[in-house]
């Protein structure tokens, strides 16, 4: 039994967490960081850029960093991030 615990933690996850749970927790962390982090003046934070890329928004719309920053300033950005955080937490 002890070997299983060591093996699970060696894989970068807690002994009671599945790979899917670890993936979801990482996504929630990125979403939270995008919600609270601030990028350089006139640019979106790295976490926000990652979310925009994962959502397919940044590349599909061929946005400039300044346009991405503008999107993250909209009230809807926080609404979307909060909804996604809640949705991902419900999957745990």
N, C-alpha and C positions, 0 to 999 in steps of 0.2 A: 504494500500500500504506500509506503514511504517513497518508493521509486517512482510511482505515478505522480506524486506531488512534486518531486524534483523535476521530473520530465516536463510537467505542465509549466512550471515556472521557468525552466530553461527555454521554452518556446516563446517567452515574452508575454505570457498571460498568467493570471491567477489560476490556482488549481480548480476553481469552481466556475471558470468562465470559458465559454466556447469561443472558437475563432470568430464566429459571427458576432457574439457579444463584444469582443475586443474591437472588431471593425466598427461596430455601431458606436461604441464609446469614443473611439478616435474621431469619428465623424461629428459627434456631439461636441467634442472638444474644439474642433475646427470651427464649427458653427458658432459656438460661444465666443471664441477668439475673434471671429469676424464681427460679432455683435458689439464687442467692447474695445477692440484694438483701434488704434489711430495710425494711419500711414504718414508718410512724409507730406509736407504741405502740397496740396493739389493732386495727391495720389492716394489710391485706396491702399489699405494695409495688405500685407502678404496673405493673411488669412482670408480677407475679403476677396482678393484676387483668386485665391484657390477655390473659393466657393463659386465665384462667377464662372471660372473655368469648368468646374465640375457640373454646374448647372447647364453648361453649354452656351451660356450667354455671351461670354467674352469673345470667344473665337467666332461663333456663328454670326454675331453682329459686327465683327471686326472693329471692336471698340478700341479707342485709344486709352491709355492709362487715366487721362483726365476725364473721359466719359465714364469709365468704370468708377472713378471717385465720385462723380456726380450721382450715379445710380445708388451708391452706398449712403449718400446723404438724404435720399428720399425716405419719407416715413414708411413707405411700403416695404423697404428693404428690411427694417427691423421686424415688421409684421411677418414677412416671409421667413426670416431666420428663426423667430420664436415659434412659428408654426412647425417648421422643420425639426427644431429641437424637441418639441413636444411629441411629434410623430415618431421620431427616432427613439425617444425614451419609452414610448408605448410598445415598441418592438422588443424591448429587453425582457 
